[in-house]
Amino acid sequence: MDKKNRLLAMIDEKVVPVGMQCFTGNHTLIEVLGRTGFDYVWLDSEHCGINPRALEDTIRTADGVGLVSLVRIPEPDDHTAARRALEAGAHGLVIPMVRSAADVRHFLDGVTYPPNGTRGICPAYRAAGYSVRTFGEYARTSDANVLVIPMIETLDALENIEEICAIEQVRITTFAAGELSFALGQGAGIHGSPEIQAAYDTVKQAAKRHGVSLLGGNILDPTSENCAAALEDGISVFCLGLDVMAFRRVCEDTVQSLNTAVAGSSYSRPRAPESGFPDRS
């Protein structure tokens, strides 16, 4: 039972954490992350099939290589999914589609124990050490270290950003440009949109006023240059890469390398499929 959430400790010590989104839940890939300098893994149960039964062993793998585990739950009011993630050993919860401070408070009520909240009492799970004797210590530690990360991806959340960031337990938030781009009528054109930049600036300023760290960074093609730009632009917790998209980029580059080599020879190659990334031909 850690006395302090390690991700929060890094933030307090002005150490920049880096993680990656993991949609596959593949244990080998998670081990590679832990052995190459990543600090946390974002496990996704909103857009992929990491279910409660798989989650515990996935987090166990992350623990084995020293990674903090964040779990994005399917819905903002899904207290069962949130509780199961914590019981499996998650260190933090990412909340999608938040609309108000009331949403966050209602969520916190479901993941903290009485008298702080209404989370159910049970010692028979991994995070509590399967121990009745030490359950009280676990409950106190869990409540003291609760980490919820609201995703700012709705127009309502943008309007209520001051109240959301003012909540004591909100230490990190993340600006989700994709959802907001569609909500603002920008479609998939999330890069370079003045509307999206204005929305981000609103979130950034509110976070700064309330001492909330911003999670972000270039998720599709991180470089030292765009990481430096993100750091300058207020990002202090980096999420760089998404496992399936990173693998797609490697696959595209690999096929392109061979096709370029073959083009100068007497052999031929089939034309590669269109790139899945907008910045590539």
N, C-alpha and C positions, 0 to 999 in steps of 0.2 A: 504494500500500500504506500505509494509515493506520497510524501508530505506536501508536495507542490507540483502542480501541472508543469511538466518540463517545457512545454511550448510557451506558457506564460512566464516562466523563469527566464527563458531566452529573451523575450520581449523586454522584461524588466531590466535585464542586463545589457540592453541595446545590441544583442546579437541577432543577426538577420537569419531567420529560419527559411528553409526551402523544402518544398514538397512537390508531389505530383499527384494528379488525379488518376485513380485506378478504376477502370470500368470492368476489366476482366476478372479481377479478384485472383489472378494467377499468383500462386505462392512463390514460384521461381522468380518472377519479375519483381515481386516485393522484396525478396532477399537481395536481388541485384541493387535495388534502390538503397537498401540499408548498408550495402558494402561499397557504395560509391559516393557517399557524402551527403545524401539526403537526410533531412531531419524528421519529416513526417510523411505519411501517405494519406491521401483523401480517398476513402472507400465510398463508392457510390451505390446507393440502393434506391435512387430515384429513377435513373435512366438505364439501369442494367439489372442483372439477375442475381446480385449478391443477397441471398436470403438470410433469415436469422440463423438457420442451421449452419450455413457456410461461414457466417460472419465470425463466429467464435474462433475457428481454426485459422481464419485469415488474420485476425488480430493477434493470435498466438504466434503466427509466423512473423508479423511485424515486430512484436515484442522481442522475439529472438534475435533480431538484427538491430535493435535499438531505435526503432521508428515509433514516433508518436502516431496514434491512429485517430483520424477524424472520420466520422461517418455522416454522409448526407442522407437524411431520412426522406421517405417518399413524399410526405405532406406536412405542412406546418402544425397541424393538430393531431398528428399520429403519435400519441404518447406511448403506445405499445411498442412501436418500432424504436422510438428513442430510448425507452427503458431497456429493451432487449440489447440495444447497442452498448449502453453503459454496463449492463450486466455481463456482456461478453468481454468487456475490458476497454472499450473506446475511451479516449482521453478528451474528446470533444465532439460536438454535434453541429453539423451545418444545417441550417433551416431554410428550405427553399420557399419562395412565394410569400414571404412575410409582407403584411400590409400595414401593420400598426404596432405601436408599443404594447398595446393590449395583447396582440398575438404573441409577442415575446414573453410577456409576463405569464400568460396562460401556459405557454410551453414550459417556462421555468417551474411553474407550479407542479407540472407533471413529472419533472425530473429531479426534484428535491424532496427530501423526507420531511415528515411532520416534525416540528411545527412549521417549518419553512414552506412546505408544500404538501402534495398529496401522493407522492410516489409510494407504491406498495412495499411493504416490509417483507423481506425474505432473504435468509442468509445462504440459500442453497444454490449459489451460482459462482462463476469463476471470479468476477471482480471482487466479491466479498470473501474470497478465500475458502468458500464452502465451510464457513465457521460461525457457529452461534456465539462462541465466546468473544470473538473480535468484531462482531457485526457492528456494534455501536461505534467503534473506532472507524470502521470503513464508512459508515453513514456520515459521520462528521467530516471525514476527509473528502468524501465525494461531494458533499454540499459546498465545502469550502473551496473546492477546485472546479466547480461546475463551469464548463466553457461552452457557450452557445455562440454560433457565428451566423447572424442573420444575413441572408442574401438580399441585397437591395436590387430587386428586379421587377418591381411593380410600380405603377404611377403613385399608388397610395403610399407605398414605403418611401418613395422619393419625397412626397409631401410631408410625411411624418418622420423624416430622418432625424430631426433634433431630438424628439422624444425617444426614438429608438436608441440613439447613441447615449442618451442620458441615463439609461438603465445600468446600474452598477455592474451587473454580471456580463454586460456586453463589452468585452475587451478587444474583440476583433470583429470586423465586418468585411463584406466583399461586395464589390460593385459588379453586377452581372449585366454586361452590356448587351448580350444577345437578346434576352427577354425584353429589356427596355427598348431596344432598337425597334422591335416589332410593335411594342405598345405605343411608341412615339411615331409610328407610321414610317419608319426608316427601312423596314424590311431587313434583309440580311446585311445591308451595308453599314456595319457597325464601326468601321474604321474611318476616321476623318469627318464624321458627321458633327456639325456644330451643335446639334441638339444633344447628342450623346456626350460631347465634351462638356457642355453646360451642366448636364445632369451629374456627370462625374465630379465636376468642380463643387457642386452643391453637397454631395456626399463627402468629398474630401475635406471641405471646410468644417462641416458638422463634426466629422470624426476628430479633426484636429482640436476643435473647441472642447471636446469631451474626453480627450486622451485615449481615443479608440484607434487601434492599429488597423491599417488597410491591407487586406490580402489581395494579391493580384500579380501582374506580370504577363509577359507574352506567352500564352499557353501553347501556341502552335509552332513558333520558331524562335525560341529564346537565343539571344546573342548577348555578348558583353555590352554592346552598344545600347540595345533596347532595355537591358536590365539596369544600366546606369541611368537611362532616361526615366524608367519607372521609379527608381529610388529617388531621383530628383523630384518626381511628380507625386511623392507621398506614400508610395508602397514600401512597407517595412516587413511584411510577411509574404514571401514569394511562393507562388504556385506555378511551376514551370513544366509544362508538358501534360499530356493526357495519354495514357499508355497505348491505346489503340491508334490514336492519331499519330503519335510518335513513330509507331511501327509502320504505319502507312507511309509516312515521309521517308523512312529508311528504305522501304520497298520500292517506292517511286524512284529514289535516287539510285538504287542498285540497278533497276531495269534500265534507267536512263544512261548509266555508265556503260553498260554492255552495249546498248543500242548505238551510242556514240562511237564506241570502238569498232563495232561491226560495220558502221556506215562507211568507214574508210578501207574496207576490205572487199574481197570477192564474195563474201557471204551476205546474207540478209537476215532481218529480224522482223517479226510482226510489229505493227505500229502499236505503241503503248496506249492504254486507255487514257482518257482525259484526266488531268490531275484533279485531286479532290480539294486542292487549296486554291483560293482565288488569286494569289500572287504568283501562280505558276501557269505556264501555257499548257 
